[in-house]
Amino acid sequence: MIELFYWPTPNCRKISILLEELNAPYKIVKIDINKNEQFNTNFIKISPTGKVPAIIDHSNNEKIFESGAILIYLAKKHKCFLEKKNYWRIIEWLTFQISTVGPFLGQAHQFLHYNRGMSKYAENKFINYSKRIYTTLDDQLKKNEYLAKNYSIADIATWPWIASHQRHKINIVKYPNLLRWYKKISKRPAVIKGYNACGENKEIPLS
């Protein structure tokens, strides 16, 4: 049984979607980041950075924090979505998500959605960063059906961030290869279930 410490954010949705794809038993412990519960002493013992998600694998009492590490751990454990023949391509695109897609689109959320109008400089900066990210992904998906040829943890990691495209002030229709990829993944039953792992019943935006 996997215990998943979770709040409905893109980084947490990566893990719930993967667990659904793996059909792995798990239970969710909600960590309300709006109430700063991620800084509670007991949670810090599991996630020293004070960030969600984190997991405890009760089959071996392994504690893992940071979403990228959790994805790799679960994929290796279940021998799925991290195929050997494309291993380094998957790791490359997973690392791109962790180092670029998440951090820059996360800042876009702050300046283009939650705090719009606070800084024109920041808004322009993160609109341009967002466009660069979308262009990079679109170019890669022009050559491949998925980011690393076959569906993998690289796609699972990236998809929840693109699901927030409306917050990035991006017209996703201008990125046809990315849009095709996004819509295809959006139809997967595990993705639909994992997106609303806490029963939020939030509709996945398709345009």
GUBAMAR-650349 format. One record per residue (C-alpha): y, z, x; chain; residue in one letter; residue number from 1. Coordinates in pm, 1 decimal, always signed. Layout:
<nodes>
+----------+----------+----------+---+---+-----+
:        y :        z :        x : c : r :   k :
+----------+----------+----------+---+---+-----+
:        Y :        Z :        X : A : a : NUM :
...
+----------+----------+----------+---+---+-----+
</nodes>
This chain:
<nodes>
+----------+----------+----------+---+---+-----+
:        y :        z :        x : c : r :   k :
+----------+----------+----------+---+---+-----+
:     +0.0 :     +0.0 :     +0.0 : A : m :   1 :
:   +344.1 :    -98.4 :   +127.4 : A : i :   2 :
:   +632.8 :   +131.0 :    +39.4 : A : e :   3 :
:   +947.2 :    -82.8 :    +33.7 : A : l :   4 :
:  +1287.1 :    +84.5 :    +61.0 : A : f :   5 :
:  +1504.3 :   -155.1 :   -129.6 : A : y :   6 :
:  +1829.0 :   -248.8 :   -294.7 : A : w :   7 :
:  +1879.8 :   -597.4 :   -450.3 : A : p :   8 :
:  +2046.3 :   -763.3 :   -151.4 : A : t :   9 :
:  +1949.3 :  -1090.8 :    +19.1 : A : p :  10 :
:  +1788.0 :   -905.6 :   +309.6 : A : n :  11 :
:  +1576.7 :   -689.9 :    +80.5 : A : c :  12 :
:  +1480.5 :   -983.2 :   -138.6 : A : r :  13 :
:  +1326.8 :  -1149.5 :   +167.3 : A : k :  14 :
:  +1068.7 :   -872.6 :   +176.5 : A : i :  15 :
:   +992.7 :   -845.0 :   -194.1 : A : s :  16 :
:   +949.8 :  -1223.7 :   -211.0 : A : i :  17 :
:   +712.0 :  -1223.8 :    +86.4 : A : l :  18 :
:   +510.0 :   -936.6 :    -61.1 : A : l :  19 :
:   +480.0 :  -1129.3 :   -386.4 : A : e :  20 :
:   +379.2 :  -1444.2 :   -197.9 : A : e :  21 :
:   +111.2 :  -1243.2 :    -16.6 : A : l :  22 :
:     -0.5 :  -1078.0 :   -340.3 : A : n :  23 :
:    +13.7 :   -753.3 :   -144.0 : A : a :  24 :
:    +29.5 :   -419.4 :   -329.1 : A : p :  25 :
:   +364.7 :   -248.8 :   -289.2 : A : y :  26 :
:   +594.5 :     -1.3 :   -453.9 : A : k :  27 :
:   +971.0 :     +8.8 :   -438.7 : A : i :  28 :
:  +1184.1 :   +306.8 :   -349.9 : A : v :  29 :
:  +1542.3 :   +232.9 :   -449.6 : A : k :  30 :
:  +1807.0 :   +311.6 :   -190.1 : A : i :  31 :
:  +2143.6 :   +281.9 :   -365.1 : A : d :  32 :
:  +2378.2 :   +151.6 :    -99.0 : A : i :  33 :
:  +2670.9 :   +191.1 :   -338.7 : A : n :  34 :
:  +2611.2 :   +566.7 :   -312.4 : A : k :  35 :
:  +2548.1 :   +553.4 :    +66.4 : A : n :  36 :
:  +2188.5 :   +666.6 :    +16.4 : A : e :  37 :
:  +2092.5 :   +458.8 :   +322.4 : A : q :  38 :
:  +2253.5 :   +728.4 :   +536.2 : A : f :  39 :
:  +2043.7 :  +1012.1 :   +397.3 : A : n :  40 :
:  +1862.2 :  +1206.1 :   +668.5 : A : t :  41 :
:  +1514.9 :  +1129.1 :   +537.0 : A : n :  42 :
:  +1582.6 :   +756.0 :   +525.5 : A : f :  43 :
:  +1735.9 :   +754.3 :   +874.0 : A : i :  44 :
:  +1398.6 :   +878.9 :  +1001.0 : A : k :  45 :
:  +1249.3 :   +551.7 :   +874.8 : A : i :  46 :
:  +1542.5 :   +320.2 :   +947.6 : A : s :  47 :
:  +1751.4 :   +457.6 :  +1238.9 : A : p :  48 :
:  +2020.3 :   +193.5 :  +1176.8 : A : t :  49 :
:  +2075.9 :   +322.1 :   +823.6 : A : g :  50 :
:  +2009.0 :    -19.4 :   +669.8 : A : k :  51 :
:  +1776.9 :   -150.8 :   +404.4 : A : v :  52 :
:  +1514.7 :   -286.2 :   +388.3 : A : p :  53 :
:  +1251.9 :    -76.4 :   +559.8 : A : a :  54 :
:   +883.6 :    -29.1 :   +492.9 : A : i :  55 :
:   +602.8 :   +217.6 :   +541.3 : A : i :  56 :
:   +258.1 :    +63.8 :   +556.7 : A : d :  57 :
:    +43.2 :   +346.0 :   +422.6 : A : h :  58 :
:   -276.2 :   +178.3 :   +543.5 : A : s :  59 :
:   -183.2 :   +277.3 :   +899.8 : A : n :  60 :
:   +137.8 :   +480.7 :   +856.3 : A : n :  61 :
:   +337.7 :   +212.0 :  +1038.7 : A : e :  62 :
:   +712.0 :   +232.7 :   +978.3 : A : k :  63 :
:   +914.5 :    -87.1 :  +1025.8 : A : i :  64 :
:  +1288.8 :   -142.1 :   +988.0 : A : f :  65 :
:  +1503.4 :   -458.5 :  +1018.0 : A : e :  66 :
:  +1414.0 :   -742.7 :   +782.9 : A : s :  67 :
:  +1312.4 :   -992.1 :  +1052.3 : A : g :  68 :
:  +1069.3 :   -745.9 :  +1210.0 : A : a :  69 :
:   +924.8 :   -665.5 :   +867.3 : A : i :  70 :
:   +869.8 :  -1034.2 :   +789.4 : A : l :  71 :
:   +689.1 :  -1091.9 :  +1119.4 : A : i :  72 :
:   +481.6 :   -774.9 :  +1077.1 : A : y :  73 :
:   +365.5 :   -868.7 :   +727.2 : A : l :  74 :
:   +304.9 :  -1234.0 :   +814.8 : A : a :  75 :
:    +94.5 :  -1138.2 :  +1116.5 : A : k :  76 :
:    -95.7 :   -871.8 :   +925.5 : A : k :  77 :
:   -186.8 :  -1112.6 :   +646.3 : A : h :  78 :
:   -214.7 :  -1418.2 :   +873.1 : A : k :  79 :
:     +6.2 :  -1618.7 :   +643.0 : A : c :  80 :
:   +343.2 :  -1800.8 :   +654.9 : A : f :  81 :
:   +351.5 :  -1783.9 :  +1036.1 : A : l :  82 :
:   +111.8 :  -2057.2 :  +1140.4 : A : e :  83 :
:    +27.7 :  -2088.3 :  +1509.2 : A : k :  84 :
:    +92.6 :  -2461.4 :  +1542.4 : A : k :  85 :
:   +454.0 :  -2419.7 :  +1427.9 : A : n :  86 :
:   +499.9 :  -2064.5 :  +1557.2 : A : y :  87 :
:   +806.7 :  -2123.8 :  +1774.5 : A : w :  88 :
:   +973.7 :  -2356.0 :  +1524.0 : A : r :  89 :
:   +936.3 :  -2081.3 :  +1262.9 : A : i :  90 :
:  +1070.4 :  -1818.6 :  +1503.5 : A : i :  91 :
:  +1366.9 :  -2043.4 :  +1589.3 : A : e :  92 :
:  +1472.9 :  -2083.5 :  +1226.1 : A : w :  93 :
:  +1396.9 :  -1722.7 :  +1143.9 : A : l :  94 :
:  +1620.4 :  -1620.4 :  +1435.0 : A : t :  95 :
:  +1892.6 :  -1856.2 :  +1311.6 : A : f :  96 :
:  +1880.5 :  -1677.5 :   +977.8 : A : q :  97 :
:  +1893.7 :  -1333.5 :  +1136.7 : A : i :  98 :
:  +2163.5 :  -1415.7 :  +1393.7 : A : s :  99 :
:  +2382.8 :  -1658.0 :  +1197.6 : A : t : 100 :
:  +2300.9 :  -1719.4 :   +832.0 : A : v : 101 :
:  +2288.4 :  -1352.7 :   +731.1 : A : g : 102 :
:  +2577.2 :  -1213.6 :   +937.6 : A : p : 103 :
:  +2826.0 :  -1494.2 :   +866.0 : A : f : 104 :
:  +2740.1 :  -1545.8 :   +500.8 : A : l : 105 :
:  +2744.0 :  -1168.0 :   +460.7 : A : g : 106 :
:  +3102.3 :  -1168.1 :   +585.5 : A : q : 107 :
:  +3175.4 :  -1456.3 :   +351.5 : A : a : 108 :
:  +3062.5 :  -1230.7 :    +67.2 : A : h : 109 :
:  +3316.2 :   -970.7 :   +177.3 : A : q : 110 :
:  +3617.9 :  -1198.3 :   +215.5 : A : f : 111 :
:  +3547.1 :  -1468.3 :    -43.7 : A : l : 112 :
:  +3396.3 :  -1257.9 :   -321.0 : A : h : 113 :
:  +3446.0 :   -882.1 :   -299.1 : A : y : 114 :
:  +3788.7 :   -876.9 :   -128.4 : A : n : 115 :
:  +3935.1 :  -1215.4 :   -212.4 : A : r : 116 :
:  +4305.4 :  -1249.8 :   -141.4 : A : g : 117 :
:  +4314.0 :   -981.6 :   +128.4 : A : m : 118 :
:  +4328.2 :  -1221.0 :   +424.3 : A : s : 119 :
:  +4385.9 :  -1595.8 :   +410.0 : A : k : 120 :
:  +4285.4 :  -1623.0 :   +774.5 : A : y : 121 :
:  +3948.4 :  -1454.2 :   +711.4 : A : a : 122 :
:  +3886.8 :  -1661.8 :   +399.3 : A : e : 123 :
:  +3943.3 :  -1988.8 :   +584.8 : A : n : 124 :
:  +3736.0 :  -1871.2 :   +879.6 : A : k : 125 :
:  +3432.4 :  -1784.0 :   +670.6 : A : f : 126 :
:  +3459.1 :  -2087.4 :   +444.6 : A : i : 127 :
:  +3438.8 :  -2299.1 :   +760.4 : A : n : 128 :
:  +3150.6 :  -2092.2 :   +898.9 : A : y : 129 :
:  +2968.5 :  -2128.4 :   +568.2 : A : s : 130 :
:  +3013.4 :  -2506.6 :   +574.1 : A : k : 131 :
:  +2874.2 :  -2522.6 :   +928.1 : A : r : 132 :
:  +2569.5 :  -2321.4 :   +826.6 : A : i : 133 :
:  +2506.1 :  -2533.7 :   +518.6 : A : y : 134 :
:  +2544.3 :  -2852.0 :   +722.8 : A : t : 135 :
:  +2300.9 :  -2728.0 :   +988.2 : A : t : 136 :
:  +2039.6 :  -2641.0 :   +726.2 : A : l : 137 :
:  +2096.1 :  -2967.2 :   +538.8 : A : d : 138 :
:  +2048.8 :  -3170.1 :   +857.5 : A : d : 139 :
:  +1723.2 :  -2990.7 :   +937.6 : A : q : 140 :
:  +1592.9 :  -3040.2 :   +584.4 : A : l : 141 :
:  +1672.7 :  -3410.3 :   +604.8 : A : k : 142 :
:  +1384.0 :  -3429.3 :   +854.3 : A : k : 143 :
:  +1144.8 :  -3174.6 :   +705.8 : A : n : 144 :
:  +1038.3 :  -3053.9 :   +364.6 : A : e : 145 :
:  +1083.8 :  -2696.1 :   +484.1 : A : y : 146 :
:  +1276.4 :  -2551.5 :   +777.5 : A : l : 147 :
:   +976.8 :  -2547.0 :  +1011.8 : A : a : 148 :
:   +776.8 :  -2828.8 :   +847.3 : A : k : 149 :
:   +560.7 :  -2605.1 :   +624.7 : A : n : 150 :
:   +668.8 :  -2318.3 :   +397.5 : A : y : 151 :
:   +705.6 :  -2008.4 :   +615.0 : A : s : 152 :
:   +887.1 :  -1680.9 :   +665.6 : A : i : 153 :
:  +1183.8 :  -1886.0 :   +793.4 : A : a : 154 :
:  +1229.1 :  -2028.5 :   +443.1 : A : d : 155 :
:  +1163.4 :  -1693.2 :   +277.6 : A : i : 156 :
:  +1428.5 :  -1531.9 :   +499.9 : A : a : 157 :
:  +1691.2 :  -1799.5 :   +439.3 : A : t : 158 :
:  +1646.5 :  -1873.6 :    +69.7 : A : w : 159 :
:  +1794.0 :  -1545.3 :    -69.6 : A : p : 160 :
:  +2117.6 :  -1609.6 :   +118.6 : A : w : 161 :
:  +2150.3 :  -1960.6 :    -22.1 : A : i : 162 :
:  +2084.6 :  -1810.5 :   -366.5 : A : a : 163 :
:  +2433.0 :  -1658.6 :   -324.1 : A : s : 164 :
:  +2595.8 :  -1997.9 :   -261.4 : A : h : 165 :
:  +2848.7 :  -1941.7 :   -540.2 : A : q : 166 :
:  +2990.1 :  -1647.3 :   -345.3 : A : r : 167 :
:  +3037.3 :  -1870.1 :    -41.4 : A : h : 168 :
:  +3265.8 :  -2106.5 :   -237.7 : A : k : 169 :
:  +3026.1 :  -2386.2 :   -149.0 : A : i : 170 :
:  +2945.7 :  -2682.4 :   -370.7 : A : n : 171 :
:  +2575.0 :  -2697.4 :   -291.1 : A : i : 172 :
:  +2549.3 :  -3042.8 :   -451.2 : A : v : 173 :
:  +2724.0 :  -3178.0 :   -138.2 : A : k : 174 :
:  +2416.2 :  -3073.8 :    +61.7 : A : y : 175 :
:  +2139.9 :  -3271.9 :   -112.7 : A : p : 176 :
:  +1857.8 :  -3188.2 :   +127.0 : A : n : 177 :
:  +1935.7 :  -2818.6 :   +113.7 : A : l : 178 :
:  +1967.1 :  -2835.7 :   -264.9 : A : l : 179 :
:  +1625.5 :  -3004.7 :   -295.9 : A : r : 180 :
:  +1470.3 :  -2732.8 :    -77.2 : A : w : 181 :
:  +1650.8 :  -2456.8 :   -264.2 : A : y : 182 :
:  +1543.6 :  -2576.6 :   -608.7 : A : k : 183 :
:  +1183.4 :  -2629.2 :   -500.4 : A : k : 184 :
:  +1154.6 :  -2275.0 :   -365.1 : A : i : 185 :
:  +1334.6 :  -2138.1 :   -672.6 : A : s : 186 :
:  +1042.7 :  -2255.9 :   -888.2 : A : k : 187 :
:   +777.1 :  -2061.5 :   -698.8 : A : r : 188 :
:   +640.1 :  -1781.1 :   -921.2 : A : p : 189 :
:   +641.0 :  -1531.5 :   -632.2 : A : a : 190 :
:  +1005.0 :  -1610.6 :   -557.0 : A : v : 191 :
:  +1106.1 :  -1565.5 :   -919.3 : A : i : 192 :
:   +923.7 :  -1232.0 :   -938.3 : A : k : 193 :
:  +1036.6 :  -1110.9 :   -595.8 : A : g : 194 :
:  +1399.6 :  -1200.7 :   -665.1 : A : y : 195 :
:  +1405.6 :   -941.0 :   -943.6 : A : n : 196 :
:  +1162.4 :   -694.8 :   -791.9 : A : a : 197 :
:  +1339.6 :   -399.0 :   -952.7 : A : c : 198 :
:  +1340.9 :   -563.6 :  -1294.0 : A : g : 199 :
:  +1707.2 :   -665.2 :  -1275.7 : A : e : 200 :
:  +1641.4 :   -983.1 :  -1478.0 : A : n : 201 :
:  +1914.4 :  -1160.8 :  -1284.5 : A : k : 202 :
:  +1901.1 :  -1535.8 :  -1327.1 : A : e : 203 :
:  +1857.3 :  -1739.4 :  -1010.2 : A : i : 204 :
:  +2165.0 :  -1966.3 :   -978.9 : A : p : 205 :
:  +2063.1 :  -2329.8 :   -953.4 : A : l : 206 :
:  +2402.4 :  -2499.1 :   -918.7 : A : s : 207 :
+----------+----------+----------+---+---+-----+
</nodes>
